[in-house]
Amino acid sequence: MKVHLQENDPSYKIFLYVFYVSAFIMCSITIFGFYAMIQEWITNGTYVMGEVLVKTEFPTPHFAKLLTWLFFTSIVSWYCVSRLGWKKTVTVSKWKLTMVQLMLLGLAVITLYETIYNFILLNAQITAGMINGVTPDIDSLTVAYPDPNRPWNLIFATKMFLAAFLISSHAFYLSTRPRKSIQELDP
């Protein structure tokens, strides 16, 4: 079994096309989210980060939310990039790779903390609502930190930090694996 993908492999084009489609979906969702956020800021003077992505279902009602599409495509895009771009990492010097590994480890730890933190806040708000006899609208739960005028939707924050954790952890794992030599680049 070949571990490293070559340009002449049939699956190379599949990964490339899937990456392009995923990147297009991610860019479209991000642009829509920024546009909706700016409109809300102009109208209300405040906005909830990610709320429009949590509440917008696509392509039909009761199907996947835009946030789920963003989460899914970001992870798929990263996997495609890691399969397609491995040759670029072969020539990276050891000290640069060490710095990248330290940054990736730090990013993985921070995003793991943020994922757990947001998940605990989400769980606490759901539990507090249930104790008071009110079933909360989970898609509307927010945390007004660090700026009360710009709160974060907790579902958005949890999913985006989880995606960042998965990507940074996978990147750290890949950076610690033995690398091919320059002579092995072309079969």
N, C-alpha and C positions, 0 to 999 in steps of 0.2 A: 504494500500500500504506500503510495506517495503522500508524504505529509505536505510538501511544498507545491503549490499550484504554479504551473507554467503557462505562458501565453498560448501555447499550442494545445493545451488540454481542452476537451470539449466543455468541461464545466467552468472554465475561465470566463467564457462569454455569459454564461448563466449568472455567475456571481456579479459580473460587470453590469448586466441589465437589471438585476435585482437591486444593486446599489443605486443605479440611476433612478429607478422608480421610487425607491425608498427615500432618496435624497429629495426628489421632487415633492413627494408627499410631506416630508418634514418641513421643507421650505414653505410650501403652501399653507400648512397649518400654522407655522410660526408667523407668517405675514398676516394671516387672518387674525390671529391672536393679538398681535401688535396693533392692527387696525382697530379691532374692537376695544382694546384697552385705551387707545388714544381717544376714541369716540366717547367712552365712558368718562375719561378724565376731563374732556372738554365740556361734557354735559353736566357732570356731578361734582367735579373738582376732586374726585377720589376714584379709585378703582380697586378691584380685588384681583390680585395676580392669579391668572389661570382659571378664573371662574367661567369664562366663556367657553374654554376648552372642555371643562368638566360638564357643562350643561348642554353643549351642542352635540346632538347625535347625528351620525352620518353613516351611510347614505340615506337611511330611513329612520323614522322614530322607533325607539325601542331596540335599536341596533347598537353598534359600538359608538362610544363617545370619541370626540376628536382627541382627547387626551390619551385614550387607549391606542388610537392609531399612531400618535406621536411616540408613545412609549415603545410600541412594537417596532415601528420603523427605525427608531434610533438604535435599538439593539441589533436589528437585522443589518442595518447599514454598517455598524461597527464591525460585525462579524465578517461582512463582505470585504470591508477595507482591510481587516487583519489577514484575510486569505489572499487578497490581491496585492497588497503592498509589502509583503515580507521581504522582497529584494532590496527595498530602500533601507532596511534596517541592518543589512549585512555589513555595510561600510561604515556604520556609526562607530566612532572610537569608544574605547572602554570607559574613559572618564565621562564622556557625554552620556553613555548608556547608564552609568552609575547614577548620574544626576537625574536622568529620566526615571530610573527605578525609584529613587528616593521621593521624587515628586508624585509618582503614581501611587506609592505606598501611602504617602500623606493624604492624597486625594481619596484613596479608598477608605482610609480610616475616618476622614471627615465626612464623607458621604454616607458611610455606614452609621455614624453617630446621628447625622441629620435625618436619615431614614427612620431610625429607631425613635428619635425625638418626636418627629412628626406623627409617626404611627401611635405613639403613646398619647400625644395630645388629641389625636383623632378619637382614640378609644376612650379617653377621659371625657371628652365632650359628648360622645354618644352615651356613655354610662350616666353622666350627670343629667342628660335629658331624659333618659329612661327612669331614673330615680324620681325625677319630678313628675313623672307620668306623661311625658310628652315624647313622642317618637320624633327625633330630630330629622330634618332633611339633611342627610349625610353630605349631599353634593354642595350644600351651602355653608358648611362649617369652615371657619377661618381662624387664623391666628394673627392678631394685630401687632406683630413683632417683626422687624425692629421699628417700623413706622406705622402709627395708627391710621394715617391717611392712605397707606398702601398695604393693606393686609394680604396675606397669602391664603388661597384656598388650600385646605389641608390635604385633600385628595390629590390635587395638582402637585403640591410640595412632596408628598410621600412618593408618588410615582416617578417624578423627575429625579429625585435624589436616589431612588432605587435603581433607575436606569443608569445614572452616573456611577453608582457603586458597582453595578455589574460590569459596566464598560471599563472602569478604572481597575477593577480587580482582574478582569481578563487581560487587560493590557499589561498589568504587573506580572501576571503569570507568564504571558508570552515573552516578556522581557527577561525573565530568569531562565528560560529554556536555552539549551545549547544552540548556538547559531551555526549556520553553514559558513564555509569559507568562501571567499570570492571565487575561487576556482570551481566551485560547485554550482555557481549561479545558473549557467546554461547547461542543459543536459547533453 
